[in-house]
Amino acid sequence: MWSACSVTCEKGSMSRSRTCSNPTPLHNGANCDKFGANNEEEACDAGIMCPSVSIRS
């Protein structure tokens, strides 16, 4: 399952990870590596612009 987006506005990232522990590989079975990365990261977009910060002098 993907994590929540790392930001509440504009663009950020989300991640997910998996393990081969349920069930564990038996009889010299293959581990998860042959099925792709155990950790993945992907870009996400919160869908709203962040408010701009104005500095008053």
Buried (B, 14 or more C-beta within 10 A) or exposed (E): EEEEBBBEEEEBEBEEEEEBEEEEEEEEEEEEEEEEEEEEBEEBEBEEEEEEEEEEE
